Amino acid sequence: MATYLADKVVVFEGKPSVDCTANAPEPLGSGMNRFLSHLDVTFRTDPTTYRPRINKLGSTKDSEQKAAGCHYYLDN
């Protein structure tokens, strides 16, 4: 994932083309956490290739990150 391309993100919430709200620009980490929490998905960094990986739903790492409130964890 090209995290070096953006410092801030705008997260849109709601139903597309029906009722949508654009949030104020926020830092990449908190914006991705907000976005991924709505999708119920967690990311981690692969320790050998340093590539971002999606955790399997219900896996130990997925559960740990959700409990910590950190859906987007990239070790840079």
N, C-alpha and C positions, 0 to 999 in steps of 0.2 A: 504494500500500500504506500502510496506516495505521500507520506505525512509531511514531507518538506515542501509541498506545494501550497499549503495553507496554514496560516496562523490562527484563523478564526473561522467558524462555520455558523450558518443560519439553519436552525432546525424548524421545520414546518410540522405542526401537529393538527390533527383533525381528519375529516373525511375529504379526500381530494375532490375538488370542484363542487363541493357542497358546503362545508363549513371548515375553514382552515385558518390557522393562526400562525403567523411568522414570528418567531422569538427573536430577540435582539441578538446580534452577533456575540458569540462566546468563544472562549478558547477551545482548541481542537479536542482536547481530552474530555472536558465536561460536555461538549456538544455531542461527541460520539457516544459517550455514556448515556446521555438522554435519548438519542436516536436508537441505540441498540437495546435499551431497556424496553422500549415500545415494541421491538421485534422479538424480545425474549431470546437474544443471541449474545454470546460472549466471545471475545477475541483474546488470543495470547500470542506470544512470539515463540516460534520454534527455536529451541536452544542450539541446534546445530546449523541450521540454514539462516536463522534470524528473520525468516519470513513470517508474516502474520498468518495465523491459523484460526479457524472457527472451531470452538470446542463442541463436542457432541452434547446434545441436549441430555441433561441428567447425569453427565459424567462428574467425577470427583472435582476436577478443575472448574467445570461449569458451576457446580454448586458452591464451591469456595469463593469464586469471583462474585457470584450473585449475592451471597451472604455478606461480602465485604462492600457491595454496591459498586463494584468496579467491572463493568461489562467490557471495557476497552482497556486492555493492558498490553502495551507495547514497550518492551525493555530496550530503550535506545541508548 
